[in-house]
């Protein structure tokens, strides 16, 4: 029920709600509002749970759990026999703790945390027995992976080495995680495996030894390699990009691994196998007994690691016991507990005591303490005890047929006590898109049904769990067949008389946000409104801004979405990008975003807001400066949903809570953006200006002359090429004219390469260049209005001719020298033009921007460095980042990026290995 608030606390919220209340009068209220259950406080759905996430310590003496401390979700601890009132906090983070676990010896609690939603998660350790500090009242936590911009990846928490965990760190290369053993007690780390071969994931055996590695092939498939004493061995299993294969857990015999796969034309559903690493024999253990869905998970014994049960998630989860004791435990629990889905959330190291969860679609869940030996079950807590189960909506599985005949599963939740007839509907689209909605309690769903809306959750093609044919039916179908499934589902609800065709809104986060925008632009007449939460508007910029640590699996995105570096792929992605069809939108849109989102940049949201504003379309905008890909903070979360329910009431006619605590009202005001203040740099305008704008001023004296050596790693799929090169930079004079000469040589599998570049000694503009490789020679001459020359390849001679609108800089070494001579300072920006003749004869246009100074380590040493990003203004891709030393004279320290598609699209990293000045 609505909680009582003081007049002072309600004032801000009521004032903020007033304009929306007036707007809502323009839409006739839903006819069935009086039939709805009582209006519930949004705090019940989206406020912090009183208690959640409990885990029993391996020795069974303590219970850790999540509870608010100083207004933020933190970790608490109590003795197993103590009451929750006797618990004490052991962390005092200012951002909600997203997850934690016990060390195997119960000495430490470890948790992960990022900074402001940037998803660079670090691993922290806290000693529950430590002395609390004066400021936070909790023991001090230690960052075990304390490196700026690094994302830690937990690999293993071995039982036999309780003070040692295996962690992947991408501190050496943002795209690749090396494997480290980290001491929890001391923080010392030991490099076990340097990831030089594009490995995307690692798998350790039960003793904590890394035994398998996963990497993506150049065509998007998966290779699983054996690892012996830290060295990569043979490929033991592989599957193509249309299939799935991965190890799940090592078998206790040490020779086999539990394995998931659907490789082969006869296997549509993922099954569970055993795979013998010695014989390479794969044996099917089980596939879904009902032939409906992929293998969903397994339960193993905490002592001897034998398989206890398998799990499949159809319309509802199904558990299949494979152990007599487990089957007896499950039967006992079902007889003792109310109806619902049973799960084991944690258990002691000897398996004698377990925490058992029980949840339903109308109940967020209850946690019980199950003593296996005593055969007792004790309720510990309900995570949200104030939720009135009797007023919640049931989640009902549905099926409908898409226009091409494919059956689409999903769920429909109808407001409690209301017939499923002529209802206002919110189509709530899941993210991923390679994920799925499942049966169970969902705060968003119950919140929306309480406000008067039926909630439709389609598992459109490309959703996972329903077999590879269903998954692959979504390849290249963003905005097309995948969106058609959503459209067809809404039409099905209309045809069945369930949905009021005038009162359907589409809403979702991440991919669901993309689907929201796609629905608004491709079927604008279908939806009365849309709510886009951290959604994508431009598929090309999405692919080009994939985080570095996703580098090893980038090709899979390209295969499933499209390749922006090909004409056909780019045309498709442009057609499927909602940003290019904003003028189709006819109905209001609410856009919600986190400023620190590493997956979908805020620029994506800015683009759609500005485009709608300029088209005179109704749009509202919320941006939280301290959030990333989703809202984790309590006040941000409550403010977001306060605005969302007001927005929906305005355009669908449902109800909303007018009360709003003062701090939530103030937060909503703070994160609500005046759309007139949003600016988006028009790349077309920047490109037009860059064609003729004067080149940036350079200081040639800042360039370091001397002998430099570099190492370049080219990586694509499972292959790697290392190229060593030497470079000489010297200052000379010819006929009294100062020149700078760059002479480079390298040895590659295609033969030795030499390159001589002559630049003007003051402006660093190119004068001439000669490149030789085997029998081929490239001669280029640069003038103010043209680039001319020829390529001699044996008996063939190919002319080079590029007409210029304005002077250019050289490419490759010529550009790298220019970058060292720029007026480097944080925030410096400038367009730049370069003449490129490597594969095509053209001028390329980039925007360069200097970031904050960093300290980086390359083989030549540790340097203070300026990072410079080069973003293409011509939409041709191939963005890169270079690091220039701050010392004078300057040198190029590192360059990272990706070669053009016509050169193979390989990822490259070039680093300085030595430098000698004359």
ZAMARGU-4260 file (C-alpha; in steps of 0.2 Angstrom, whole numbers, plus 5000, padded with zeros to 4 digits):
<rodrens>
0) 5000/5000/5000 | 5005/5018/4998 | 5017/5022/5013 | 5013/5039/5022 | 5025/5053/5020
5) 5027/5070/5028 | 5020/5085/5019 | 5037/5092/5017 | 5044/5076/5009 | 5030/5076/4997
10) 5030/5094/4991 | 5044/5092/4978 | 5037/5076/4971 | 5019/5084/4969 | 5026/5099/4961
15) 5036/5089/4949 | 5021/5078/4945 | 5009/5092/4942 | 5013/5096/4923 | 5012/5077/4920
20) 4995/5076/4929 | 4988/5090/4918 | 4995/5081/4902 | 4987/5065/4907 | 4970/5072/4906
25) 4971/5073/4887 | 4971/5054/4887 | 4955/5046/4893 | 4958/5035/4909 | 4957/5017/4907
30) 4940/5011/4909 | 4945/4997/4921 | 4955/5007/4933 | 4942/5004/4947 | 4945/4985/4945
35) 4963/4986/4949 | 4971/4981/4965 | 4977/4995/4977 | 4990/5006/4970 | 5007/5001/4977
40) 5022/5012/4982 | 5035/5011/4968 | 5048/5009/4982 | 5041/4991/4985 | 5047/4987/4968
45) 5062/4997/4965 | 5069/5002/4982 | 5083/4992/4990 | 5077/4975/4996 | 5078/4974/5015
50) 5089/4958/5014 | 5095/4949/4998 | 5109/4939/4991 | 5113/4928/5006 | 5128/4916/5006
55) 5133/4904/5019 | 5151/4904/5023 | 5160/4887/5018 | 5163/4883/5036 | 5144/4886/5040
60) 5148/4898/5054 | 5142/4914/5046 | 5129/4921/5034 | 5133/4936/5023 | 5120/4946/5014
65) 5116/4962/5005 | 5107/4976/5015 | 5107/4995/5013 | 5121/5003/5023 | 5122/5022/5023
70) 5109/5022/5010 | 5118/5010/4998 | 5117/4991/4995 | 5132/4984/5004 | 5138/4967/5012
75) 5133/4963/5030 | 5138/4948/5040 | 5131/4939/5055 | 5134/4922/5065 | 5123/4908/5058
80) 5114/4908/5075 | 5112/4926/5077 | 5097/4937/5072 | 5098/4949/5057 | 5096/4963/5070
85) 5114/4958/5077 | 5122/4959/5059 | 5135/4972/5055 | 5141/4979/5039 | 5158/4975/5032
90) 5158/4986/5017 | 5153/5004/5015 | 5154/5007/4996 | 5145/5023/4989 | 5139/5012/4974
95) 5129/4996/4976 | 5139/4980/4977 | 5134/4970/4962 | 5140/4953/4968 | 5152/4945/4981
100) 5158/4927/4986 | 5167/4919/5001 | 5185/4913/5000 | 5186/4894/5002 | 5193/4895/5019
105) 5179/4908/5025 | 5193/4921/5030 | 5188/4934/5017 | 5173/4940/5008 | 5177/4946/4990
110) 5167/4957/4979 | 5167/4966/4963 | 5164/4984/4960 | 5166/4996/4945 | 5167/5015/4944
115) 5152/5024/4940 | 5145/5011/4928 | 5161/5010/4917 | 5160/4990/4919 | 5179/4990/4923
120) 5176/4978/4937 | 5189/4976/4951 | 5190/4962/4964 | 5190/4968/4982 | 5194/4958/4998
125) 5188/4962/5015 | 5192/4953/5031 | 5175/4952/5041 | 5185/4950/5057 | 5195/4966/5054
130) 5194/4981/5064 | 5181/4994/5058 | 5188/5011/5052 | 5181/5027/5060 | 5174/5034/5044
135) 5164/5020/5037 | 5162/5009/5052 | 5168/4994/5042 | 5184/4984/5040 | 5195/4991/5027
140) 5193/4983/5009 | 5208/4980/4998 | 5208/4981/4979 | 5216/4966/4973 | 5216/4972/4955
145) 5220/4990/4957 | 5224/4996/4939 | 5215/5011/4931 | 5205/5006/4916 | 5207/4987/4919
150) 5193/4975/4919 | 5195/4960/4930 | 5188/4943/4925 | 5186/4930/4938 | 5192/4913/4932
155) 5193/4901/4947 | 5191/4900/4966 | 5200/4884/4969 | 5196/4874/4984 | 5213/4867/4987
160) 5222/4884/4988 | 5210/4895/4998 | 5221/4910/4998 | 5224/4909/4979 | 5211/4914/4966
165) 5214/4915/4947 | 5210/4931/4939 | 5211/4938/4921 | 5217/4956/4919 | 5218/4966/4903
170) 5231/4978/4910 | 5244/4974/4897 | 5232/4974/4882 | 5214/4981/4884 | 5207/4968/4872
175) 5215/4952/4880 | 5215/4945/4898 | 5231/4938/4904 | 5229/4925/4918 | 5236/4929/4936
180) 5236/4920/4952 | 5232/4932/4965 | 5234/4930/4984 | 5219/4936/4994 | 5229/4939/5010
185) 5243/4949/5002 | 5237/4955/4986 | 5253/4948/4977 | 5250/4942/4960 | 5259/4930/4948
190) 5258/4930/4930 | 5253/4912/4924 | 5249/4914/4906 | 5252/4929/4895 | 5238/4930/4882
195) 5246/4932/4866 | 5235/4922/4855 | 5218/4931/4856 | 5210/4920/4869 | 5193/4925/4875
200) 5191/4914/4890 | 5200/4902/4901 | 5194/4886/4910 | 5202/4879/4926 | 5201/4861/4933
205) 5195/4857/4950 | 5213/4860/4957 | 5214/4877/4950 | 5225/4873/4935 | 5221/4881/4918
210) 5218/4867/4906 | 5207/4874/4892 | 5206/4891/4882 | 5193/4897/4871 | 5196/4909/4856
215) 5186/4915/4841 | 5191/4910/4824 | 5192/4923/4809 | 5175/4917/4803 | 5167/4919/4820
220) 5168/4901/4825 | 5175/4894/4842 | 5191/4884/4845 | 5194/4876/4862 | 5213/4873/4865
225) 5222/4862/4878 | 5233/4871/4890 | 5248/4862/4898 | 5259/4871/4911 | 5253/4888/4905
230) 5257/4884/4886 | 5243/4883/4873 | 5242/4866/4865 | 5232/4858/4851 | 5214/4862/4847
235) 5204/4849/4855 | 5186/4854/4849 | 5179/4867/4837 | 5162/4873/4831 | 5157/4885/4818
240) 5149/4902/4821 | 5131/4895/4819 | 5134/4882/4833 | 5138/4883/4851 | 5152/4874/4861
245) 5160/4877/4878 | 5167/4868/4893 | 5156/4870/4909 | 5166/4861/4923 | 5179/4848/4924
250) 5175/4831/4929 | 5181/4824/4946 | 5191/4811/4936 | 5203/4825/4930 | 5203/4818/4912
255) 5186/4823/4906 | 5176/4839/4906 | 5157/4842/4906 | 5154/4850/4890 | 5140/4859/4881
260) 5137/4858/4862 | 5125/4858/4848 | 5138/4855/4834 | 5132/4845/4819 | 5118/4846/4807
265) 5108/4834/4817 | 5109/4843/4834 | 5098/4859/4836 | 5097/4859/4855 | 5112/4861/4866
270) 5116/4845/4875 | 5127/4840/4890 | 5141/4829/4886 | 5157/4822/4894 | 5173/4825/4884
275) 5188/4815/4887 | 5204/4826/4884 | 5215/4811/4881 | 5205/4802/4869 | 5195/4817/4862
280) 5179/4806/4864 | 5163/4816/4867 | 5149/4806/4875 | 5131/4813/4876 | 5125/4813/4894
285) 5108/4821/4891 | 5098/4833/4880 | 5081/4840/4885 | 5070/4826/4889 | 5055/4836/4882
290) 5065/4841/4866 | 5060/4859/4869 | 5075/4869/4875 | 5094/4870/4876 | 5103/4863/4891
295) 5101/4876/4905 | 5113/4871/4919 | 5118/4858/4932 | 5120/4856/4951 | 5136/4848/4958
300) 5141/4841/4975 | 5152/4853/4985 | 5163/4839/4991 | 5166/4826/4977 | 5159/4836/4963
305) 5148/4822/4956 | 5133/4828/4946 | 5117/4830/4956 | 5104/4837/4944 | 5102/4845/4927
310) 5091/4860/4924 | 5081/4865/4908 | 5071/4882/4906 | 5056/4880/4896 | 5040/4890/4900
315) 5046/4886/4918 | 5062/4879/4925 | 5063/4860/4926 | 5075/4850/4937 | 5080/4832/4933
320) 5089/4823/4948 | 5103/4812/4944 | 5108/4807/4962 | 5097/4797/4974 | 5101/4809/4989
325) 5098/4824/4979 | 5081/4817/4973 | 5077/4813/4991 | 5082/4831/4996 | 5071/4839/4982
330) 5056/4828/4987 | 5058/4833/5005 | 5059/4851/5001 | 5044/4851/4990 | 5034/4843/5004
335) 5039/4855/5017 | 5039/4871/5007 | 5025/4881/4998 | 5022/4879/4979 | 5036/4888/4969
340) 5053/4886/4960 | 5066/4878/4972 | 5085/4882/4970 | 5101/4880/4980 | 5109/4898/4981
345) 5124/4892/4992 | 5130/4878/5003 | 5143/4874/5016 | 5159/4866/5010 | 5154/4849/5017
350) 5137/4850/5009 | 5128/4847/5026 | 5119/4864/5026 | 5112/4874/5011 | 5103/4890/5008
355) 5087/4886/4998 | 5077/4899/4988 | 5059/4898/4984 | 5051/4910/4972 | 5036/4912/4961
360) 5030/4924/4947 | 5020/4934/4961 | 5033/4933/4975 | 5052/4939/4974 | 5057/4925/4985
365) 5060/4917/5002 | 5077/4910/5008 | 5077/4895/5019 | 5091/4886/5029 | 5091/4868/5025
370) 5100/4856/5036 | 5102/4840/5026 | 5107/4829/5041 | 5094/4835/5053 | 5080/4836/5039
375) 5075/4853/5045 | 5070/4868/5035 | 5070/4886/5043 | 5064/4902/5035 | 5078/4915/5036
380) 5070/4930/5027 | 5059/4936/5013 | 5068/4949/5002 | 5053/4960/5000 | 5041/4955/5014
385) 5030/4970/5011 | 5025/4964/4993 | 5007/4959/4994 | 5007/4943/4984 | 4988/4942/4983
390) 4989/4958/4972 | 5002/4952/4960 | 4999/4947/4942 | 5002/4930/4936 | 5015/4927/4921
395) 5007/4916/4908 | 5017/4908/4894 | 5010/4911/4877 | 5014/4906/4859 | 5010/4915/4843
400) 5015/4912/4824 | 5025/4925/4815 | 5022/4930/4798 | 5034/4917/4791 | 5026/4903/4801
405) 5039/4903/4815 | 5032/4899/4832 | 5037/4913/4844 | 5036/4910/4863 | 5033/4923/4876
410) 5024/4928/4892 | 5009/4939/4895 | 5005/4946/4912 | 4988/4954/4915 | 4983/4965/4930
415) 4977/4955/4944 | 4958/4954/4944 | 4955/4961/4927 | 4949/4951/4912 | 4961/4950/4898
420) 4950/4961/4886 | 4954/4977/4878 | 4969/4981/4889 | 4982/4994/4888 | 4998/4985/4884
425) 5017/4988/4887 | 5027/4977/4875 | 5043/4975/4886 | 5057/4969/4876 | 5072/4960/4883
430) 5090/4965/4880 | 5104/4955/4873 | 5097/4952/4860 | 5106/4935/4863 | 5096/4932/4879
435) 5078/4927/4884 | 5064/4931/4896 | 5060/4918/4909 | 5046/4914/4920 | 5047/4922/4938
440) 5045/4937/4948 | 5050/4953/4938 | 5049/4970/4947 | 5046/4979/4930 | 5032/4968/4926
445) 5023/4969/4942 | 5025/4988/4943 | 5018/4990/4926 | 5003/4978/4929 | 4999/4987/4945
450) 4998/5003/4935 | 4985/4995/4924 | 4995/4988/4909 | 4996/4971/4903 | 5014/4966/4900
455) 5019/4957/4884 | 5037/4949/4884 | 5041/4940/4867 | 5056/4929/4865 | 5058/4934/4847
460) 5070/4925/4835 | 5088/4927/4840 | 5083/4924/4859 | 5094/4910/4866 | 5089/4894/4874
465) 5077/4888/4860 | 5090/4879/4849 | 5102/4885/4836 | 5089/4886/4822 | 5079/4899/4832
470) 5095/4908/4837 | 5102/4909/4819 | 5085/4914/4812 | 5089/4931/4819 | 5106/4933/4810
475) 5107/4950/4801 | 5089/4953/4806 | 5090/4968/4818 | 5075/4979/4813 | 5069/4966/4801
480) 5062/4948/4805 | 5067/4950/4824 | 5057/4966/4824 | 5043/4958/4814 | 5041/4945/4828
485) 5037/4959/4840 | 5025/4967/4828 | 5017/4951/4825 | 5015/4947/4843 | 5007/4964/4847
490) 4995/4961/4832 | 4991/4944/4839 | 4986/4952/4855 | 4975/4964/4846 | 4967/4951/4835
495) 4963/4941/4851 | 4954/4956/4859 | 4967/4957/4873 | 4975/4973/4868 | 4967/4990/4864
500) 4975/4994/4847 | 4976/5013/4853 | 4985/5009/4869 | 5001/5000/4866 | 5018/5006/4871
505) 5035/4998/4868 | 5048/4998/4881 | 5065/4990/4884 | 5083/4992/4889 | 5099/4989/4878
510) 5093/4979/4863 | 5076/4981/4870 | 5079/5000/4868 | 5085/4997/4850 | 5068/4987/4847
515) 5059/5002/4855 | 5066/5014/4843 | 5064/5002/4828 | 5046/5000/4833 | 5044/5018/4833
520) 5052/5021/4816 | 5047/5005/4807 | 5029/5003/4813 | 5025/5021/4820 | 5006/5018/4819
525) 5007/5003/4830 | 5013/5011/4846 | 5006/5026/4856 | 5023/5029/4864 | 5040/5022/4868
530) 5052/5021/4882 | 5070/5018/4877 | 5082/5013/4891 | 5101/5013/4886 | 5096/5008/4868
535) 5105/5008/4852 | 5100/5020/4838 | 5115/5018/4826 | 5121/5000/4823 | 5137/5006/4814
540) 5143/5016/4829 | 5138/5002/4841 | 5150/4990/4832 | 5163/5002/4830 | 5163/5006/4849
545) 5163/4988/4855 | 5174/4989/4871 | 5192/4983/4869 | 5189/4968/4881 | 5176/4961/4868
550) 5189/4962/4855 | 5191/4943/4854 | 5173/4940/4850 | 5170/4956/4839 | 5169/4945/4824
555) 5154/4936/4831 | 5145/4953/4832 | 5149/4956/4814 | 5143/4939/4808 | 5127/4941/4817
560) 5123/4959/4814 | 5133/4964/4798 | 5150/4970/4793 | 5151/4989/4793 | 5167/4988/4783
565) 5159/4981/4767 | 5147/4990/4756 | 5133/4977/4758 | 5135/4976/4777 | 5136/4995/4779
570) 5120/4998/4768 | 5110/4985/4778 | 5116/4992/4795 | 5112/5010/4790 | 5094/5004/4784
575) 5092/4995/4801 | 5098/5010/4811 | 5083/5020/4819 | 5093/5036/4819 | 5092/5036/4800
580) 5073/5036/4801 | 5068/5047/4815 | 5056/5057/4804 | 5045/5042/4803 | 5041/5043/4822
585) 5024/5049/4826 | 5022/5047/4844 | 5030/5053/4861 | 5047/5045/4866 | 5055/5044/4883
590) 5074/5042/4882 | 5084/5036/4897 | 5103/5034/4898 | 5118/5033/4909 | 5133/5045/4905
595) 5146/5031/4908 | 5138/5018/4898 | 5153/5008/4890 | 5142/4998/4878 | 5130/5011/4871
600) 5138/5028/4871 | 5128/5043/4877 | 5130/5051/4860 | 5118/5037/4853 | 5105/5044/4865
605) 5109/5062/4861 | 5107/5059/4842 | 5090/5052/4844 | 5084/5066/4855 | 5091/5080/4844
610) 5084/5072/4829 | 5067/5071/4837 | 5068/5089/4843 | 5073/5096/4826 | 5059/5086/4818
615) 5047/5094/4831 | 5042/5077/4839 | 5039/5075/4857 | 5053/5068/4867 | 5059/5068/4885
620) 5077/5064/4891 | 5084/5057/4907 | 5103/5056/4909 | 5111/5050/4925 | 5129/5056/4926
625) 5135/5042/4938 | 5127/5027/4929 | 5132/5015/4915 | 5122/5002/4905 | 5107/5002/4917
630) 5103/5011/4933 | 5110/5003/4949 | 5109/5017/4961 | 5093/5018/4972 | 5089/5036/4969
635) 5092/5035/4951 | 5082/5019/4949 | 5067/5027/4958 | 5068/5043/4949 | 5068/5034/4932
640) 5053/5024/4936 | 5044/5039/4943 | 5046/5048/4927 | 5042/5032/4917 | 5025/5029/4926
645) 5020/5047/4923 | 5025/5046/4905 | 5015/5030/4902 | 5000/5037/4911 | 5000/5052/4900
650) 4999/5042/4884 | 4991/5026/4889 | 4979/5032/4902 | 4985/5021/4917 | 4988/5027/4934
655) 5003/5033/4943 | 5009/5037/4960 | 5009/5056/4963 | 5018/5055/4980 | 5037/5057/4978
660) 5050/5058/4992 | 5059/5074/4992 | 5076/5066/4988 | 5069/5057/4973 | 5060/5072/4967
665) 5077/5082/4968 | 5086/5068/4959 | 5073/5067/4945 | 5075/5086/4942 | 5094/5084/4942
670) 5094/5070/4929 | 5080/5077/4918 | 5088/5085/4903 | 5082/5101/4895 | 5081/5094/4877
675) 5085/5112/4870 | 5102/5111/4878 | 5107/5094/4869 | 5120/5096/4856 | 5126/5083/4844
680) 5141/5087/4833 | 5136/5084/4815 | 5149/5073/4807 | 5143/5078/4790 | 5146/5096/4794
685) 5163/5092/4802 | 5168/5082/4787 | 5163/5096/4775 | 5174/5108/4786 | 5188/5095/4787
690) 5190/5095/4768 | 5197/5112/4767 | 5201/5118/4784 | 5219/5122/4787 | 5229/5108/4794
695) 5234/5109/4812 | 5249/5119/4817 | 5264/5108/4821 | 5281/5110/4830 | 5293/5100/4821
700) 5306/5103/4834 | 5296/5092/4846 | 5299/5077/4835 | 5313/5066/4842 | 5326/5061/4829
705) 5336/5045/4832 | 5334/5026/4830 | 5318/5018/4835 | 5312/5000/4835 | 5294/4994/4836
710) 5285/4978/4838 | 5268/4975/4829 | 5256/4961/4834 | 5243/4958/4821 | 5229/4947/4827
715) 5214/4939/4818 | 5204/4924/4824 | 5216/4912/4831 | 5231/4918/4821 | 5244/4930/4826
720) 5258/4939/4816 | 5273/4948/4825 | 5282/4961/4814 | 5298/4969/4821 | 5303/4985/4812
725) 5316/4999/4814 | 5314/5017/4810 | 5327/5031/4808 | 5321/5049/4809 | 5334/5062/4804
730) 5334/5081/4800 | 5343/5085/4783 | 5344/5100/4771 | 5343/5100/4752 | 5346/5116/4742
735) 5344/5125/4759 | 5327/5118/4762 | 5325/5109/4779 | 5318/5092/4778 | 5314/5077/4789
740) 5318/5060/4783 | 5309/5044/4790 | 5317/5028/4784 | 5309/5012/4790 | 5312/4993/4787
745) 5303/4978/4793 | 5303/4959/4789 | 5286/4951/4786 | 5280/4934/4780 | 5277/4943/4763
750) 5295/4948/4762 | 5306/4963/4768 | 5298/4980/4767 | 5308/4997/4766 | 5300/5014/4766
755) 5307/5031/4764 | 5297/5046/4768 | 5303/5064/4765 | 5293/5078/4774 | 5295/5097/4775
760) 5306/5100/4789 | 5295/5114/4796 | 5277/5110/4791 | 5279/5091/4791 | 5269/5090/4775
765) 5274/5075/4764 | 5285/5078/4749 | 5289/5061/4742 | 5288/5043/4747 | 5296/5027/4741
770) 5291/5010/4747 | 5298/4993/4741 | 5293/4975/4745 | 5300/4961/4734 | 5298/4966/4716
775) 5286/4980/4719 | 5290/4998/4721 | 5278/5012/4725 | 5284/5030/4721 | 5273/5045/4727
780) 5275/5063/4725 | 5265/5076/4735 | 5260/5093/4729 | 5247/5106/4736 | 5233/5100/4724
785) 5238/5082/4720 | 5246/5066/4724 | 5254/5057/4710 | 5265/5043/4706 | 5265/5024/4701
790) 5266/5007/4707 | 5278/4996/4698 | 5274/4977/4700 | 5285/4968/4688 | 5279/4971/4670
795) 5264/4980/4677 | 5264/4999/4681 | 5248/5006/4690 | 5247/5025/4690 | 5243/5035/4706
800) 5233/5051/4705 | 5223/5059/4719 | 5216/5077/4717 | 5216/5087/4732 | 5205/5101/4738
805) 5218/5106/4751 | 5235/5100/4757 | 5237/5084/4767 | 5248/5075/4779 | 5255/5058/4775
810) 5249/5041/4781 | 5258/5028/4791 | 5275/5035/4798 | 5271/5052/4790 | 5255/5053/4801
815) 5264/5046/4817 | 5277/5060/4816 | 5264/5073/4814 | 5255/5067/4829 | 5271/5069/4840
820) 5272/5087/4834 | 5254/5093/4839 | 5251/5105/4853 | 5246/5091/4865 | 5235/5095/4880
825) 5220/5087/4887 | 5204/5091/4877 | 5214/5097/4861 | 5203/5093/4846 | 5206/5095/4827
830) 5201/5087/4810 | 5215/5080/4800 | 5217/5075/4782 | 5229/5061/4776 | 5232/5054/4759
835) 5230/5035/4758 | 5236/5024/4744 | 5239/5007/4752 | 5223/4999/4746 | 5213/5014/4738
840) 5219/5030/4731 | 5209/5043/4742 | 5210/5056/4756 | 5204/5051/4773 | 5197/5063/4786
845) 5199/5060/4805 | 5194/5069/4821 | 5209/5069/4833 | 5206/5072/4851 | 5219/5071/4866
850) 5214/5063/4882 | 5220/5064/4900 | 5238/5060/4902 | 5242/5042/4907 | 5257/5032/4913
855) 5260/5017/4901 | 5273/5004/4900 | 5280/4998/4883 | 5295/4987/4880 | 5306/5002/4879
860) 5301/5008/4897 | 5288/5017/4907 | 5282/5034/4901 | 5270/5048/4904 | 5260/5048/4888
865) 5246/5058/4879 | 5232/5046/4872 | 5226/5053/4855 | 5210/5045/4847 | 5208/5046/4829
870) 5189/5044/4824 | 5185/5043/4806 | 5174/5057/4800 | 5170/5049/4783 | 5161/5034/4791
875) 5174/5022/4784 | 5179/5014/4801 | 5197/5010/4806 | 5197/5021/4821 | 5213/5020/4832
880) 5222/5027/4847 | 5240/5031/4848 | 5250/5036/4864 | 5264/5050/4862 | 5277/5052/4875
885) 5276/5068/4885 | 5294/5071/4886 | 5303/5082/4874 | 5308/5077/4860 | 5292/5066/4858
890) 5291/5048/4851 | 5276/5037/4847 | 5275/5024/4861 | 5260/5014/4856 | 5246/5012/4843
895) 5231/5001/4843 | 5217/4999/4831 | 5211/4988/4817 | 5217/4987/4799 | 5204/4990/4785
900) 5193/4976/4780 | 5202/4975/4763 | 5218/4972/4772 | 5210/4958/4783 | 5203/4968/4797
905) 5216/4962/4809 | 5218/4970/4826 | 5235/4978/4828 | 5246/4984/4842 | 5262/4993/4839
910) 5274/4996/4854 | 5291/5005/4855 | 5304/4992/4860 | 5320/5004/4860 | 5325/5022/4856
915) 5342/5029/4854 | 5345/5048/4851 | 5360/5054/4841
</rodrens>
